[in-house]
Amino acid sequence: MNAIIDTQHTASAVSIGSILIDSGRLTPEAAARILEAQKEEGLRFGDAAIRLGLLTEEDVQQALSQQYSYTYLQPGDDSVSEELVAAFRPFSPIVEQLRALRSQLTLRWFDAEPEMHKTLAIVSPESGDGRSFVAANLAVVFSQLGARTLLIDADLRKPRQHELFGLSNKLGLSSVLAGRGNLDKAITRIPGLKALSVLPAGAVPPNPQELLARLPYSSVMIDVQGHFDVVLVDTPAGNETADVQAITARTRGALIVARKDKTSFPGLQTLHSSLQHSGVAVVGAMLNNG
């Protein structure tokens, strides 16, 4: 039994060591020192490396993520905002909460009727509730699960997703809806997060509500459901415009986001009632403590 365990640990260590050597974080000589310490002290490869001061916890977690095909980014990678905590700090408490939310949404919505429930709107009563933050990080954790995930920024008034993901906003949803852009070209794959794509809002139009109410928006939503497993839609503030009604009429489901000590309870009730009267399923609610 012990021999089998040792062999498995060594195989795992070699795999992690190879990843770290290939990425330039470890020299072959350092890897040999770690293997020797691992053998002498009965430690895991990563623990031995940290004890010797040759690697940090972050280095080890990054290697493990590659070993298990669980992708995330290192701080400073590309131009992605560090507000994407799920991409940069996937083992933090807030991301554990996002994973728990992902599990609930999967059970209550996406897996309930897989062919019908592929889209979900992320809504909140007011600006500043953290809706875009939640939408972006939920998209990351769904993609880390291996689901082909698309995040659509349908806030055609104050879009944020292009800033969070470091994308150009010249071509996006508004361009497609106005007939000035191709949907395939407007969608961008996010480097380093293999299963995640983003459709930014595009240039802010003078008539967002009209664009979202037209047939092309319905066509976009039908089209993307044929190519993605999960489609999350960021929205404008629900009680400030009528845009959310047009958006959620196509997603048929919504997650409500509220910010602690900011979102008013009457505002929350107004949004919830409006969604229900429109026949939209309120799949859940999230209290944003940030």
Secondary structure, 3 states (H helix, E strand, C coil): CHHHHHHHHHHHHHHHHHHHHHCCCCCHHHHHHHHHHHHHHCCCHHHHHHHCCCCCHHHHHHHHHHHCCCCCCCCCCCCCCCCCHHHHCCCCHHHHHHHHHHHHHHHHHHCCCCCCCCEEEEECCCCCCCHHHHHHHHHHHHHHCCCCEEEEECCCCCCCHHHHCCCCCCCCHHHHHCCCCCHHHHCEECCCCCCEEEECCCCCCCCHHHHHHCHHHHHHHHHHHCCCCEEEEECCCCCCCCHHHHHHHHHCEEEEEEECCCCCHHHHHHHHHHHHHCCCEEEEEEEECC
